[in-house]
């Protein structure tokens, strides 16, 4: 009885297409939702704010603002896309192709070239404004002192005290990323 069953399996296998692809000969097709690896497309545009490193659940990203270095440990990255979604400058992208397997733990390092912080083109503020000596300004008559700007500031440059109706910005720490302007519900912040 097992001979006939084996014969049937062999005959079916001869006349059907293979269940798997012949990988090196036929390359894998990546779809639009395939998550492969994170790359930094524009190191010039990176603010080195560290939001991506804070949001990384695997601690695969390290940002050293003083040295201008952004690093990702490939073997630690779980391709969750969290860093790409939270980047205020949208310089991180998720490519569909996977990185080549390697027995060595690979760390990709990007050198960030910064001279002066640039005004980010995030949210509703005007990207044509000059950055010169202009700092972040709050219209305190419109402000409700909710503190959303301070909570969303990656440099922790804003201090808000609702009880005392106090709003302060540390102009040296401010990176001019525009996240506070984007998150302000009253739109009372400008550069």
MOTAFEN-V976876 format. One record per residue. N is the residue number from 0. RES is the residue in three letters. PHI is phi in whole degrees, 0 to 359 (none if undefined). OMEGA is omega in degrees with one decimal (* if undefined). Layout:
# MOTAFEN-V976876
n=(N | N)
res=(RES | RES)
phi=(PHI | PHI)
omega=(OMEGA | OMEGA)
This chain:
# MOTAFEN-V976876
n=(0 | 1 | 2 | 3 | 4 | 5 | 6 | 7 | 8 | 9 | 10 | 11 | 12 | 13 | 14 | 15 | 16 | 17 | 18 | 19 | 20 | 21 | 22 | 23 | 24 | 25 | 26 | 27 | 28 | 29 | 30 | 31 | 32 | 33 | 34 | 35 | 36 | 37 | 38 | 39 | 40 | 41 | 42 | 43 | 44 | 45 | 46 | 47 | 48 | 49 | 50 | 51 | 52 | 53 | 54 | 55 | 56 | 57 | 58 | 59 | 60 | 61 | 62 | 63 | 64 | 65 | 66 | 67 | 68 | 69 | 70 | 71 | 72 | 73 | 74 | 75 | 76 | 77 | 78 | 79 | 80 | 81 | 82 | 83 | 84 | 85 | 86 | 87 | 88 | 89 | 90 | 91 | 92 | 93 | 94 | 95 | 96 | 97 | 98 | 99 | 100 | 101 | 102 | 103 | 104 | 105 | 106 | 107 | 108 | 109 | 110 | 111 | 112 | 113 | 114 | 115 | 116 | 117 | 118 | 119 | 120 | 121 | 122 | 123 | 124 | 125 | 126 | 127 | 128 | 129 | 130 | 131 | 132 | 133 | 134 | 135 | 136 | 137 | 138 | 139 | 140 | 141 | 142 | 143 | 144 | 145 | 146 | 147 | 148 | 149 | 150 | 151 | 152 | 153 | 154 | 155 | 156 | 157 | 158 | 159 | 160 | 161 | 162 | 163 | 164 | 165 | 166 | 167 | 168 | 169 | 170 | 171 | 172 | 173 | 174 | 175 | 176 | 177 | 178 | 179 | 180 | 181 | 182 | 183 | 184 | 185 | 186 | 187 | 188 | 189 | 190)
res=(UNK | UNK | UNK | UNK | UNK | UNK | UNK | UNK | UNK | UNK | UNK | UNK | UNK | UNK | UNK | UNK | UNK | UNK | UNK | UNK | UNK | UNK | UNK | UNK | UNK | UNK | UNK | UNK | UNK | UNK | UNK | UNK | UNK | UNK | UNK | UNK | UNK | UNK | UNK | UNK | UNK | UNK | UNK | UNK | UNK | UNK | UNK | UNK | UNK | UNK | UNK | UNK | UNK | UNK | UNK | UNK | UNK | UNK | UNK | UNK | UNK | UNK | UNK | UNK | UNK | UNK | UNK | UNK | UNK | UNK | UNK | UNK | UNK | UNK | UNK | UNK | UNK | UNK | UNK | UNK | UNK | UNK | UNK | UNK | UNK | UNK | UNK | UNK | UNK | UNK | UNK | UNK | UNK | UNK | UNK | UNK | UNK | UNK | UNK | UNK | UNK | UNK | UNK | UNK | UNK | UNK | UNK | UNK | UNK | UNK | UNK | UNK | UNK | UNK | UNK | UNK | UNK | UNK | UNK | UNK | UNK | UNK | UNK | UNK | UNK | UNK | UNK | UNK | UNK | UNK | UNK | UNK | UNK | UNK | UNK | UNK | UNK | UNK | UNK | UNK | UNK | UNK | UNK | UNK | UNK | UNK | UNK | UNK | UNK | UNK | UNK | UNK | UNK | UNK | UNK | UNK | UNK | UNK | UNK | UNK | UNK | UNK | UNK | UNK | UNK | UNK | UNK | UNK | UNK | UNK | UNK | UNK | UNK | UNK | UNK | UNK | UNK | UNK | UNK | UNK | UNK | UNK | UNK | UNK | UNK | UNK | UNK | UNK | UNK | UNK | UNK)
phi=(none | 291 | 297 | 291 | 294 | 296 | 298 | 296 | 297 | 296 | 295 | 295 | 293 | 291 | 251 | 249 | 289 | 294 | 284 | 242 | 277 | 275 | 311 | 295 | 283 | 252 | 292 | 289 | 264 | 265 | 267 | 289 | 261 | 290 | 254 | 252 | 205 | 269 | 224 | 263 | 282 | 228 | 299 | 294 | 275 | 290 | 271 | 58 | 284 | 86 | 298 | 299 | 291 | 292 | 273 | 288 | 289 | 259 | 53 | 271 | 250 | 232 | 236 | 244 | 294 | 293 | 268 | 69 | 235 | 238 | 232 | 227 | 272 | 299 | 285 | 271 | 296 | 255 | 53 | 277 | 75 | 296 | 294 | 293 | 290 | 264 | 294 | 291 | 261 | 56 | 266 | 264 | 226 | 255 | 271 | 285 | 283 | 277 | 285 | 293 | 300 | 213 | 291 | 272 | 286 | 261 | 236 | 271 | 242 | 243 | 270 | 267 | 256 | 240 | 248 | 234 | 298 | 258 | 286 | 283 | 260 | 243 | 75 | 259 | 275 | 278 | 287 | 278 | 293 | 280 | 266 | 355 | 265 | 294 | 245 | 284 | 235 | 244 | 278 | 290 | 284 | 270 | 293 | 255 | 55 | 284 | 89 | 298 | 296 | 292 | 291 | 264 | 285 | 291 | 264 | 52 | 267 | 249 | 234 | 232 | 236 | 292 | 296 | 264 | 55 | 247 | 225 | 227 | 230 | 271 | 295 | 286 | 277 | 297 | 265 | 58 | 278 | 89 | 295 | 295 | 294 | 294 | 273 | 294 | 289 | 263 | 53 | 257 | 254 | 212 | 264)
omega=(-179.8 | 177.1 | -179.8 | 177.7 | 178.4 | 178.9 | 179.0 | 179.1 | 179.7 | -179.3 | 177.4 | -179.3 | -178.9 | -173.1 | 177.6 | 174.9 | 178.3 | -178.7 | -179.2 | 176.2 | 173.2 | -164.4 | -174.7 | -178.7 | 179.2 | -177.2 | -180.0 | 176.7 | 179.3 | 176.8 | -178.3 | -178.9 | 178.6 | 178.0 | -177.4 | 179.3 | -179.0 | 174.7 | 174.3 | -177.8 | -173.8 | 178.9 | 178.5 | -176.0 | -177.9 | 179.6 | -173.9 | -178.1 | 177.1 | 178.5 | -180.0 | 179.9 | 179.2 | -177.0 | -178.8 | -178.4 | -177.6 | -176.9 | -178.3 | -175.9 | 175.2 | 179.4 | 175.9 | -175.9 | -177.0 | 178.6 | -178.7 | -176.8 | 174.1 | -176.7 | 172.8 | 177.1 | -174.1 | -177.7 | 177.9 | -175.5 | -179.6 | 176.8 | -179.0 | 178.5 | -177.8 | -179.4 | -179.4 | -178.3 | -174.9 | -178.3 | -177.4 | -179.3 | 179.1 | 178.0 | 177.6 | 178.0 | 176.1 | 177.2 | -177.3 | -177.5 | 176.9 | 175.1 | -179.1 | 178.8 | -176.4 | 178.5 | 178.1 | 174.7 | -173.5 | 175.0 | 177.4 | -178.1 | 176.3 | 176.6 | -179.7 | -178.8 | -179.1 | 170.4 | 175.7 | 176.8 | 179.0 | 175.1 | -179.5 | 178.1 | -178.0 | 172.2 | -170.1 | -177.9 | -174.1 | -178.9 | -179.1 | -178.6 | 179.5 | 178.7 | 180.0 | 176.7 | -178.2 | 177.6 | 178.8 | -177.7 | 178.8 | 172.9 | -171.3 | 176.3 | 178.5 | -174.3 | 176.8 | 178.0 | -178.6 | 177.5 | 178.4 | 179.0 | -179.6 | -179.9 | -177.7 | -179.8 | -179.2 | -178.6 | -177.3 | -176.8 | -176.5 | 176.4 | -179.2 | 174.2 | -174.8 | -177.4 | -178.0 | -178.2 | -176.6 | 175.2 | -178.9 | 175.3 | 174.0 | -174.0 | 177.6 | -178.6 | -177.5 | -179.8 | -177.6 | -180.0 | 177.1 | -180.0 | 179.9 | 179.4 | -179.8 | -174.5 | -177.8 | -178.7 | -179.1 | -179.6 | -178.8 | 179.3 | 176.9 | 172.0 | *)
